């Protein structure tokens, strides 16, 4: 393998701005902000708008659309022509 072609992974904290949820993981993203984590160490901070903690699909608050009714309505409307 070629030397120095792989990215440098480091611990990073991702913080969900909508729910104030944060998690520590590894990433290659560069940032200037830092945050003190639960273990007492400082890590780079990445702020995200949505995560699995606030996304409707993962929280169970997802709204389902009545697509079956819309399809039937469309067929009725254009079947006459």
N, CA, C and O atoms as a GROMACS GRO file, in nm:
protein
  324
    1UNK      N    1   0.083  -0.119   0.000
    1UNK     CA    2   0.000   0.000   0.000
    1UNK      C    3   0.088   0.125   0.000
    1UNK      O    4   0.200   0.125   0.050
    2UNK      N    5   0.033   0.231  -0.057
    2UNK     CA    6   0.108   0.356  -0.061
    2UNK      C    7   0.107   0.422   0.076
    2UNK      O    8   0.004   0.423   0.143
    3UNK      N    9   0.218   0.478   0.118
    3UNK     CA   10   0.220   0.547   0.248
    3UNK      C   11   0.153   0.685   0.238
    3UNK      O   12   0.154   0.748   0.132
    4UNK      N   13   0.096   0.729   0.346
    4UNK     CA   14   0.038   0.864   0.362
    4UNK      C   15  -0.080   0.893   0.269
    4UNK      O   16  -0.099   1.008   0.230
    5UNK      N   17  -0.159   0.792   0.233
    5UNK     CA   18  -0.277   0.820   0.151
    5UNK      C   19  -0.407   0.806   0.232
    5UNK      O   20  -0.513   0.847   0.186
    6UNK      N   21  -0.397   0.749   0.350
    6UNK     CA   22  -0.516   0.729   0.431
    6UNK      C   23  -0.541   0.850   0.521
    6UNK      O   24  -0.446   0.911   0.570
    7UNK      N   25  -0.668   0.885   0.544
    7UNK     CA   26  -0.698   1.001   0.628
    7UNK      C   27  -0.662   0.974   0.774
    7UNK      O   28  -0.654   0.860   0.818
    8UNK      N   29  -0.642   1.081   0.847
    8UNK     CA   30  -0.607   1.073   0.988
    8UNK      C   31  -0.735   1.082   1.072
    8UNK      O   32  -0.793   1.190   1.084
    9UNK      N   33  -0.778   0.971   1.129
    9UNK     CA   34  -0.897   0.970   1.213
    9UNK      C   35  -0.860   1.012   1.353
    9UNK      O   36  -0.753   0.977   1.404
   10UNK      N   37  -0.950   1.088   1.416
   10UNK     CA   38  -0.928   1.133   1.553
   10UNK      C   39  -1.062   1.139   1.624
   10UNK      O   40  -1.166   1.146   1.558
   11UNK      N   41  -1.065   1.136   1.757
   11UNK     CA   42  -1.191   1.146   1.830
   11UNK      C   43  -1.253   1.285   1.812
   11UNK      O   44  -1.184   1.386   1.820
   12UNK      N   45  -1.384   1.288   1.786
   12UNK     CA   46  -1.458   1.412   1.764
   12UNK      C   47  -1.594   1.398   1.831
   12UNK      O   48  -1.653   1.290   1.832
   13UNK      N   49  -1.645   1.509   1.887
   13UNK     CA   50  -1.778   1.511   1.946
   13UNK      C   51  -1.874   1.574   1.846
   13UNK      O   52  -1.850   1.685   1.798
   14UNK      N   53  -1.983   1.504   1.815
   14UNK     CA   54  -2.090   1.557   1.732
   14UNK      C   55  -2.203   1.599   1.825
   14UNK      O   56  -2.247   1.520   1.908
   15UNK      N   57  -2.251   1.723   1.810
   15UNK     CA   58  -2.359   1.773   1.895
   15UNK      C   59  -2.479   1.809   1.808
   15UNK      O   60  -2.467   1.885   1.713
   16UNK      N   61  -2.595   1.752   1.843
   16UNK     CA   62  -2.721   1.780   1.775
   16UNK      C   63  -2.778   1.909   1.832
   16UNK      O   64  -2.809   1.915   1.951
   17UNK      N   65  -2.791   2.011   1.750
   17UNK     CA   66  -2.837   2.141   1.799
   17UNK      C   67  -2.985   2.143   1.834
   17UNK      O   68  -3.027   2.222   1.919
   18UNK      N   69  -3.065   2.058   1.770
   18UNK     CA   70  -3.208   2.060   1.796
   18UNK      C   71  -3.248   1.988   1.925
   18UNK      O   72  -3.353   2.017   1.982
   19UNK      N   73  -3.166   1.894   1.971
   19UNK     CA   74  -3.202   1.820   2.092
   19UNK      C   75  -3.094   1.822   2.199
   19UNK      O   76  -3.110   1.759   2.304
   20UNK      N   77  -2.985   1.892   2.175
   20UNK     CA   78  -2.874   1.901   2.270
   20UNK      C   79  -2.818   1.763   2.306
   20UNK      O   80  -2.774   1.741   2.419
   21UNK      N   81  -2.820   1.673   2.211
   21UNK     CA   82  -2.764   1.538   2.226
   21UNK      C   83  -2.625   1.538   2.166
   21UNK      O   84  -2.604   1.597   2.060
   22UNK      N   85  -2.530   1.474   2.231
   22UNK     CA   86  -2.393   1.470   2.180
   22UNK      C   87  -2.338   1.328   2.192
   22UNK      O   88  -2.375   1.253   2.283
   23UNK      N   89  -2.250   1.294   2.099
   23UNK     CA   90  -2.184   1.163   2.105
   23UNK      C   91  -2.042   1.175   2.055
   23UNK      O   92  -2.010   1.260   1.971
   24UNK      N   93  -1.957   1.090   2.108
   24UNK     CA   94  -1.816   1.088   2.074
   24UNK      C   95  -1.789   0.975   1.976
   24UNK      O   96  -1.827   0.861   1.999
   25UNK      N   97  -1.723   1.009   1.867
   25UNK     CA   98  -1.688   0.910   1.766
   25UNK      C   99  -1.559   0.954   1.698
   25UNK      O  100  -1.500   1.056   1.736
   26UNK      N  101  -1.516   0.880   1.598
   26UNK     CA  102  -1.395   0.918   1.524
   26UNK      C  103  -1.433   0.976   1.389
   26UNK      O  104  -1.529   0.931   1.326
   27UNK      N  105  -1.358   1.077   1.345
   27UNK     CA  106  -1.386   1.142   1.218
   27UNK      C  107  -1.260   1.210   1.165
   27UNK      O  108  -1.161   1.225   1.236
   28UNK      N  109  -1.267   1.249   1.039
   28UNK     CA  110  -1.157   1.323   0.977
   28UNK      C  111  -1.190   1.471   0.960
   28UNK      O  112  -1.108   1.547   0.909
   29UNK      N  113  -1.309   1.512   1.003
   29UNK     CA  114  -1.354   1.650   0.986
   29UNK      C  115  -1.268   1.744   1.073
   29UNK      O  116  -1.239   1.715   1.188
   30UNK      N  117  -1.229   1.856   1.013
   30UNK     CA  118  -1.150   1.956   1.085
   30UNK      C  119  -1.242   2.066   1.138
   30UNK      O  120  -1.334   2.108   1.068
   31UNK      N  121  -1.217   2.112   1.259
   31UNK     CA  122  -1.295   2.219   1.318
   31UNK      C  123  -1.209   2.297   1.415
   31UNK      O  124  -1.107   2.247   1.464
   32UNK      N  125  -1.250   2.420   1.443
   32UNK     CA  126  -1.175   2.504   1.537
   32UNK      C  127  -1.237   2.501   1.676
   32UNK      O  128  -1.171   2.537   1.773
   33UNK      N  129  -1.362   2.460   1.686
   33UNK     CA  130  -1.431   2.457   1.816
   33UNK      C  131  -1.394   2.331   1.892
   33UNK      O  132  -1.370   2.225   1.834
   34UNK      N  133  -1.390   2.343   2.024
   34UNK     CA  134  -1.365   2.227   2.110
   34UNK      C  135  -1.468   2.226   2.223
   34UNK      O  136  -1.533   2.326   2.251
   35UNK      N  137  -1.481   2.110   2.285
   35UNK     CA  138  -1.574   2.094   2.397
   35UNK      C  139  -1.512   1.997   2.496
   35UNK      O  140  -1.439   1.905   2.458
   36UNK      N  141  -1.541   2.018   2.623
   36UNK     CA  142  -1.493   1.927   2.727
   36UNK      C  143  -1.594   1.813   2.740
   36UNK      O  144  -1.712   1.836   2.765
   37UNK      N  145  -1.546   1.691   2.721
   37UNK     CA  146  -1.633   1.574   2.722
   37UNK      C  147  -1.645   1.518   2.864
   37UNK      O  148  -1.578   1.565   2.956
   38UNK      N  149  -1.730   1.418   2.881
   38UNK     CA  150  -1.759   1.358   3.011
   38UNK      C  151  -1.636   1.298   3.078
   38UNK      O  152  -1.631   1.290   3.201
   39UNK      N  153  -1.539   1.256   3.000
   39UNK     CA  154  -1.419   1.194   3.057
   39UNK      C  155  -1.315   1.297   3.100
   39UNK      O  156  -1.208   1.260   3.147
   40UNK      N  157  -1.345   1.427   3.083
   40UNK     CA  158  -1.256   1.533   3.126
   40UNK      C  159  -1.161   1.583   3.018
   40UNK      O  160  -1.092   1.682   3.038
   41UNK      N  161  -1.157   1.515   2.905
   41UNK     CA  162  -1.069   1.556   2.794
   41UNK      C  163  -1.142   1.654   2.702
   41UNK      O  164  -1.265   1.657   2.696
   42UNK      N  165  -1.065   1.734   2.629
   42UNK     CA  166  -1.121   1.825   2.530
   42UNK      C  167  -1.110   1.763   2.392
   42UNK      O  168  -1.005   1.711   2.354
   43UNK      N  169  -1.221   1.770   2.318
   43UNK     CA  170  -1.227   1.713   2.183
   43UNK      C  171  -1.280   1.819   2.087
   43UNK      O  172  -1.351   1.910   2.129
   44UNK      N  173  -1.248   1.806   1.959
   44UNK     CA  174  -1.306   1.895   1.858
   44UNK      C  175  -1.458   1.877   1.854
   44UNK      O  176  -1.507   1.766   1.875
   45UNK      N  177  -1.530   1.984   1.828
   45UNK     CA  178  -1.677   1.981   1.829
   45UNK      C  179  -1.730   2.008   1.689
   45UNK      O  180  -1.690   2.104   1.623
   46UNK      N  181  -1.822   1.921   1.644
   46UNK     CA  182  -1.893   1.938   1.518
   46UNK      C  183  -2.041   1.953   1.552
   46UNK      O  184  -2.099   1.866   1.616
   47UNK      N  185  -2.101   2.064   1.509
   47UNK     CA  186  -2.244   2.088   1.535
   47UNK      C  187  -2.324   2.044   1.413
   47UNK      O  188  -2.294   2.082   1.300
   48UNK      N  189  -2.428   1.962   1.438
   48UNK     CA  190  -2.515   1.913   1.330
   48UNK      C  191  -2.658   1.954   1.360
   48UNK      O  192  -2.697   1.969   1.476
   49UNK      N  193  -2.737   1.972   1.255
   49UNK     CA  194  -2.876   2.015   1.271
   49UNK      C  195  -2.967   1.900   1.314
   49UNK      O  196  -3.064   1.922   1.386
   50UNK      N  197  -2.937   1.780   1.269
   50UNK     CA  198  -3.023   1.667   1.298
   50UNK      C  199  -2.938   1.541   1.313
   50UNK      O  200  -2.839   1.524   1.242
   51UNK      N  201  -2.977   1.455   1.404
   51UNK     CA  202  -2.909   1.327   1.425
   51UNK      C  203  -3.013   1.220   1.450
   51UNK      O  204  -3.133   1.246   1.439
   52UNK      N  205  -2.969   1.100   1.482
   52UNK     CA  206  -3.064   0.991   1.509
   52UNK      C  207  -3.147   1.019   1.634
   52UNK      O  208  -3.253   0.959   1.652
   53UNK      N  209  -3.101   1.109   1.719
   53UNK     CA  210  -3.175   1.143   1.841
   53UNK      C  211  -3.293   1.235   1.814
   53UNK      O  212  -3.388   1.237   1.892
   54UNK      N  213  -3.289   1.311   1.704
   54UNK     CA  214  -3.397   1.406   1.676
   54UNK      C  215  -3.468   1.381   1.543
   54UNK      O  216  -3.569   1.446   1.516
   55UNK      N  217  -3.419   1.288   1.460
   55UNK     CA  218  -3.482   1.262   1.331
   55UNK      C  219  -3.614   1.189   1.352
   55UNK      O  220  -3.619   1.093   1.428
   56UNK      N  221  -3.722   1.231   1.284
   56UNK     CA  222  -3.853   1.169   1.304
   56UNK      C  223  -3.857   1.019   1.276
   56UNK      O  224  -3.934   0.947   1.339
   57UNK      N  225  -3.777   0.971   1.184
   57UNK     CA  226  -3.778   0.828   1.154
   57UNK      C  227  -3.729   0.747   1.274
   57UNK      O  228  -3.786   0.641   1.304
   58UNK      N  229  -3.627   0.794   1.342
   58UNK     CA  230  -3.569   0.721   1.454
   58UNK      C  231  -3.644   0.745   1.586
   58UNK      O  232  -3.638   0.661   1.675
   59UNK      N  233  -3.713   0.857   1.598
   59UNK     CA  234  -3.784   0.887   1.722
   59UNK      C  235  -3.925   0.830   1.724
   59UNK      O  236  -3.989   0.827   1.829
   60UNK      N  237  -3.975   0.783   1.608
   60UNK     CA  238  -4.109   0.726   1.602
   60UNK      C  239  -4.217   0.831   1.580
   60UNK      O  240  -4.335   0.799   1.589
   61UNK      N  241  -4.180   0.953   1.552
   61UNK     CA  242  -4.277   1.060   1.531
   61UNK      C  243  -4.295   1.090   1.383
   61UNK      O  244  -4.336   1.200   1.345
   62UNK      N  245  -4.265   0.993   1.299
   62UNK     CA  246  -4.274   1.011   1.155
   62UNK      C  247  -4.420   1.013   1.113
   62UNK      O  248  -4.501   0.934   1.161
   63UNK      N  249  -4.452   1.105   1.023
   63UNK     CA  250  -4.588   1.114   0.970
   63UNK      C  251  -4.595   1.034   0.841
   63UNK      O  252  -4.507   1.045   0.755
   64UNK      N  253  -4.699   0.953   0.827
   64UNK     CA  254  -4.716   0.877   0.705
   64UNK      C  255  -4.822   0.945   0.619
   64UNK      O  256  -4.922   0.994   0.670
   65UNK      N  257  -4.798   0.947   0.491
   65UNK     CA  258  -4.893   1.008   0.398
   65UNK      C  259  -4.990   0.904   0.347
   65UNK      O  260  -4.956   0.786   0.336
   66UNK      N  261  -5.108   0.948   0.315
   66UNK     CA  262  -5.209   0.860   0.260
   66UNK      C  263  -5.189   0.853   0.109
   66UNK      O  264  -5.262   0.916   0.032
   67UNK      N  265  -5.089   0.775   0.066
   67UNK     CA  266  -5.059   0.768  -0.076
   67UNK      C  267  -5.160   0.683  -0.150
   67UNK      O  268  -5.187   0.708  -0.268
   68UNK      N  269  -5.218   0.584  -0.084
   68UNK     CA  270  -5.317   0.500  -0.150
   68UNK      C  271  -5.440   0.580  -0.189
   68UNK      O  272  -5.492   0.562  -0.299
   69UNK      N  273  -5.486   0.666  -0.102
   69UNK     CA  274  -5.601   0.750  -0.133
   69UNK      C  275  -5.572   0.848  -0.244
   69UNK      O  276  -5.660   0.879  -0.324
   70UNK      N  277  -5.452   0.899  -0.250
   70UNK     CA  278  -5.414   0.994  -0.354
   70UNK      C  279  -5.409   0.926  -0.491
   70UNK      O  280  -5.450   0.984  -0.591
   71UNK      N  281  -5.360   0.804  -0.495
   71UNK     CA  282  -5.352   0.732  -0.621
   71UNK      C  283  -5.493   0.703  -0.673
   71UNK      O  284  -5.520   0.723  -0.791
   72UNK      N  285  -5.582   0.656  -0.587
   72UNK     CA  286  -5.720   0.628  -0.627
   72UNK      C  287  -5.790   0.755  -0.676
   72UNK      O  288  -5.864   0.752  -0.774
   73UNK      N  289  -5.765   0.865  -0.609
   73UNK     CA  290  -5.824   0.993  -0.648
   73UNK      C  291  -5.775   1.034  -0.787
   73UNK      O  292  -5.853   1.082  -0.869
   74UNK      N  293  -5.646   1.015  -0.813
   74UNK     CA  294  -5.588   1.047  -0.943
   74UNK      C  295  -5.650   0.960  -1.052
   74UNK      O  296  -5.687   1.010  -1.158
   75UNK      N  297  -5.661   0.831  -1.026
   75UNK     CA  298  -5.718   0.740  -1.126
   75UNK      C  299  -5.863   0.772  -1.157
   75UNK      O  300  -5.905   0.765  -1.272
   76UNK      N  301  -5.941   0.807  -1.055
   76UNK     CA  302  -6.081   0.844  -1.077
   76UNK      C  303  -6.092   0.970  -1.161
   76UNK      O  304  -6.178   0.980  -1.248
   77UNK      N  305  -6.006   1.064  -1.134
   77UNK     CA  306  -6.012   1.192  -1.203
   77UNK      C  307  -5.978   1.178  -1.352
   77UNK      O  308  -6.043   1.238  -1.437
   78UNK      N  309  -5.878   1.099  -1.384
   78UNK     CA  310  -5.833   1.089  -1.522
   78UNK      C  311  -5.886   0.965  -1.595
   78UNK      O  312  -5.858   0.949  -1.714
   79UNK      N  313  -5.961   0.880  -1.530
   79UNK     CA  314  -6.020   0.765  -1.596
   79UNK      C  315  -6.138   0.806  -1.683
   79UNK      O  316  -6.169   0.737  -1.780
   80UNK      N  317  -6.203   0.917  -1.650
   80UNK     CA  318  -6.320   0.963  -1.726
   80UNK      C  319  -6.279   1.017  -1.863
   80UNK      O  320  -6.360   1.012  -1.955
   81UNK      N  321  -6.159   1.066  -1.879
   81UNK     CA  322  -6.117   1.130  -2.003
   81UNK      C  323  -6.070   1.031  -2.106
   81UNK      O  324  -6.031   1.070  -2.216
   0.00000   0.00000   0.00000
